[in-house]
Amino acid sequence: MLAVLAGLAVAGAPEPRALQVLPLAAPPSYVPERVYDTRRSAFGDFEAMLADLSQADAIMVGEQHDDPNTHRLELAILEGLLRRGVPVVLSLEMFERDVQPLLDRYLAGEIAEPEFLAGSRPWPRYATDYRPLVELARARRLRVVAANVPRRMASDVSKTGLSAIGGGSPDRAFAARDLECPPSGRYFDRFAEAMGGHQAATPNFYYAQCVKDETMGESIAEAAAKSAGRVTIVHMNGAFHSDFSDGAAHSARRRMPGRRVAVVSVLPVSDLDALQPSADDLKRADFLVYTVGAKK
């Protein structure tokens, strides 16, 4: 589901009073997966993928928001890179640029988790899906980038177009400085198809999607530029934002010339033993990570 249309509500959070440390739920130890390397046109394994990704400057991990195994594999990717000694910066679609100071304070231990959650607009399933990533980053003292444009800005763009974030807006700094959002081409066509093919109703919704992509790409590039020495930016977003190297992946690559931006797409399936990547899937990402999807 496209993030701009998801209608995500702010998750409830306790009042920011006393320190409250929420225990991390222990996930099942086994995550079923198979990895396909599209450049080699062959199945590989998770560790071989991590060895390759450890050389990338940025990694776009495309998730399925509603699939539990997807989120467990995202954590496994982050843990695996850290195990290999890769200097990592975590970047998240799930937090917006205007809450970066609050996120920084929480990571530094200056505020308790209830206060952080009360002000950071976490996604509804934050506790199960994204908290493990943030807590690992906190424990390992990793930088975490709140990469996305504030949803109120994306909502305004979806209603009135790009003029909603003109130069006079006090929030302008929370969106990418340079916006390339041509209402044509492969990404636009894919977006229109995802919208049901109603191209006449698409432009402003597409612009809102594009502002998200452009802002996330800029956030990734700026995180790399601000880092002392080599780092790998590991960015988590909905798969539509980075599949086929479109959207946020294209935005990051445009802003990081000469740097490697790798794309991973996590694909829930019903049967891991009868996999044959489709022609479209072979173009989707550098690595396809198949897992058993949650039963609906």
URGIPE-V573922 format. One record per helix or strand. SS is the DSSP state (H for helix, E for strand). FROM is the first residue (numbers start at 0). TO is the last residue. Records with the same first field share a line. If there is no record, write none. Layout:
SS = FROM-TO  FROM-TO
//
This chain:
H = 2-4  45-52  67-82  96-106  112-119  125-128  130-139  150-159  161-164  171-173  185-193  198-200  202-225  238-240  242-244  246-254  271-273  280-282
E = 32-36  41-43  57-62  87-95  143-147  231-237  260-268  286-291
//
